[in-house]
Amino acid sequence: MKYLTNEEKVIKLMNHSKSGPMSQMMVMEALRFYFNMIVENGKPEPAPGAFVNPEAWFETATILASELKEFNKEVKERKKYDH
């Protein structure tokens, strides 16, 4: 099997999964759930020597949760005018 980058893995899951279109809903819901779970747990304490800085992980989740929420707002707005 060919080595895939993370981006290629997500694209493959979103577009070529055996589960079909449901896979897109599942991937997006998993992202939303995970980002929100991190944000809801609150800002973590510093962890010297950690492989990933917990504060940076929290900030990244906060940004991504916000961006995903904005994307969803845009879709809802567009749907208002599609009818």
Phi and psi restraints in degrees (value plus and minus 20) as a CYANA .aco file:
   2 LYS   PHI     -90.9   -50.9
   2 LYS   PSI     123.3   163.3
   3 TYR   PHI     -87.0   -47.0
   3 TYR   PSI     112.7   152.7
   4 LEU   PHI    -136.4   -96.4
   4 LEU   PSI     120.1   160.1
   5 THR   PHI     -93.3   -53.3
   5 THR   PSI     147.2   187.2
   6 ASN   PHI     -79.3   -39.3
   6 ASN   PSI     -60.9   -20.9
   7 GLU   PHI     -81.9   -41.9
   7 GLU   PSI     -63.2   -23.2
   8 GLU   PHI     -84.6   -44.6
   8 GLU   PSI     -56.9   -16.9
   9 LYS   PHI     -82.4   -42.4
   9 LYS   PSI     -64.7   -24.7
  10 VAL   PHI     -85.2   -45.2
  10 VAL   PSI     -63.6   -23.6
  11 ILE   PHI     -79.9   -39.9
  11 ILE   PSI     -63.3   -23.3
  12 LYS   PHI     -83.1   -43.1
  12 LYS   PSI     -63.5   -23.5
  13 LEU   PHI     -83.0   -43.0
  13 LEU   PSI     -60.6   -20.6
  14 MET   PHI     -93.5   -53.5
  14 MET   PSI     -56.2   -16.2
  15 ASN   PHI    -132.1   -92.1
  15 ASN   PSI     -37.5     2.5
  16 HIS   PHI    -152.2  -112.2
  16 HIS   PSI      -0.6    39.4
  17 SER   PHI     -93.1   -53.1
  17 SER   PSI     128.4   168.4
  18 LYS   PHI     -84.6   -44.6
  18 LYS   PSI     -40.3    -0.3
  19 SER   PHI    -100.4   -60.4
  19 SER   PSI     -24.6    15.4
  20 GLY   PHI      53.3    93.3
  20 GLY   PSI    -169.8  -129.8
  21 PRO   PHI     -80.2   -40.2
  21 PRO   PSI     -45.8    -5.8
  22 MET   PHI     -80.4   -40.4
  22 MET   PSI     -45.5    -5.5
  23 SER   PHI     -82.9   -42.9
  23 SER   PSI     -55.6   -15.6
  24 GLN   PHI     -84.9   -44.9
  24 GLN   PSI     -63.5   -23.5
  25 MET   PHI     -82.2   -42.2
  25 MET   PSI     -62.1   -22.1
  26 MET   PHI     -84.9   -44.9
  26 MET   PSI     -64.8   -24.8
  27 VAL   PHI     -83.2   -43.2
  27 VAL   PSI     -65.7   -25.7
  28 MET   PHI     -85.9   -45.9
  28 MET   PSI     -60.3   -20.3
  29 GLU   PHI     -87.3   -47.3
  29 GLU   PSI     -57.5   -17.5
  30 ALA   PHI     -83.8   -43.8
  30 ALA   PSI     -61.7   -21.7
  31 LEU   PHI     -82.9   -42.9
  31 LEU   PSI     -69.5   -29.5
  32 ARG   PHI     -78.1   -38.1
  32 ARG   PSI     -66.8   -26.8
  33 PHE   PHI     -80.6   -40.6
  33 PHE   PSI     -68.0   -28.0
  34 TYR   PHI     -86.6   -46.6
  34 TYR   PSI     -65.1   -25.1
  35 PHE   PHI     -78.9   -38.9
  35 PHE   PSI     -67.7   -27.7
  36 ASN   PHI     -85.2   -45.2
  36 ASN   PSI     -56.7   -16.7
  37 MET   PHI     -80.5   -40.5
  37 MET   PSI     -64.4   -24.4
  38 ILE   PHI     -84.9   -44.9
  38 ILE   PSI     -66.5   -26.5
  39 VAL   PHI     -82.6   -42.6
  39 VAL   PSI     -64.1   -24.1
  40 GLU   PHI     -85.0   -45.0
  40 GLU   PSI     -48.0    -8.0
  41 ASN   PHI     -91.7   -51.7
  41 ASN   PSI     -34.2     5.8
  42 GLY   PHI      64.7   104.7
  42 GLY   PSI     149.5   189.5
  43 LYS   PHI     -84.2   -44.2
  43 LYS   PSI     107.0   147.0
  44 PRO   PHI     -99.3   -59.3
  44 PRO   PSI     143.0   183.0
  45 GLU   PHI     -93.8   -53.8
  45 GLU   PSI     129.0   169.0
  46 PRO   PHI     -78.7   -38.7
  46 PRO   PSI     126.5   166.5
  47 ALA   PHI    -152.0  -112.0
  47 ALA   PSI      65.7   105.7
  48 PRO   PHI     -74.7   -34.7
  48 PRO   PSI     114.3   154.3
  49 GLY   PHI      63.8   103.8
  49 GLY   PSI     -20.0    20.0
  50 ALA   PHI     -87.2   -47.2
  50 ALA   PSI     127.6   167.6
  51 PHE   PHI     -80.8   -40.8
  51 PHE   PSI     -61.0   -21.0
  52 VAL   PHI    -141.7  -101.7
  52 VAL   PSI     111.6   151.6
  53 ASN   PHI     -84.5   -44.5
  53 ASN   PSI      98.3   138.3
  54 PRO   PHI     -81.1   -41.1
  54 PRO   PSI     -53.4   -13.4
  55 GLU   PHI     -87.6   -47.6
  55 GLU   PSI     -60.6   -20.6
  56 ALA   PHI     -86.7   -46.7
  56 ALA   PSI     -58.3   -18.3
  57 TRP   PHI     -81.6   -41.6
  57 TRP   PSI     -64.6   -24.6
  58 PHE   PHI     -83.5   -43.5
  58 PHE   PSI     -66.6   -26.6
  59 GLU   PHI     -82.3   -42.3
  59 GLU   PSI     -60.4   -20.4
  60 THR   PHI     -84.4   -44.4
  60 THR   PSI     -63.7   -23.7
  61 ALA   PHI     -82.5   -42.5
  61 ALA   PSI     -58.5   -18.5
  62 THR   PHI     -83.2   -43.2
  62 THR   PSI     -65.2   -25.2
  63 ILE   PHI     -84.5   -44.5
  63 ILE   PSI     -67.5   -27.5
  64 LEU   PHI     -85.6   -45.6
  64 LEU   PSI     -58.9   -18.9
  65 ALA   PHI     -81.4   -41.4
  65 ALA   PSI     -62.5   -22.5
  66 SER   PHI     -85.5   -45.5
  66 SER   PSI     -64.3   -24.3
  67 GLU   PHI     -83.6   -43.6
  67 GLU   PSI     -61.8   -21.8
  68 LEU   PHI     -84.8   -44.8
  68 LEU   PSI     -59.6   -19.6
  69 LYS   PHI     -82.2   -42.2
  69 LYS   PSI     -60.5   -20.5
  70 GLU   PHI     -84.3   -44.3
  70 GLU   PSI     -63.0   -23.0
  71 PHE   PHI     -78.1   -38.1
  71 PHE   PSI     -64.3   -24.3
  72 ASN   PHI     -85.7   -45.7
  72 ASN   PSI     -56.3   -16.3
  73 LYS   PHI     -83.2   -43.2
  73 LYS   PSI     -62.8   -22.8
  74 GLU   PHI     -81.4   -41.4
  74 GLU   PSI     -60.9   -20.9
  75 VAL   PHI     -84.6   -44.6
  75 VAL   PSI     -63.7   -23.7
  76 LYS   PHI     -82.9   -42.9
  76 LYS   PSI     -60.3   -20.3
  77 GLU   PHI     -83.1   -43.1
  77 GLU   PSI     -64.7   -24.7
  78 ARG   PHI     -81.7   -41.7
  78 ARG   PSI     -59.5   -19.5
  79 LYS   PHI     -84.4   -44.4
  79 LYS   PSI     -50.6   -10.6
  80 LYS   PHI     -78.5   -38.5
  80 LYS   PSI     -57.2   -17.2
  81 TYR   PHI    -114.9   -74.9
  81 TYR   PSI     -26.4    13.6
  82 ASP   PHI     -99.0   -59.0
  82 ASP   PSI     -34.6     5.4
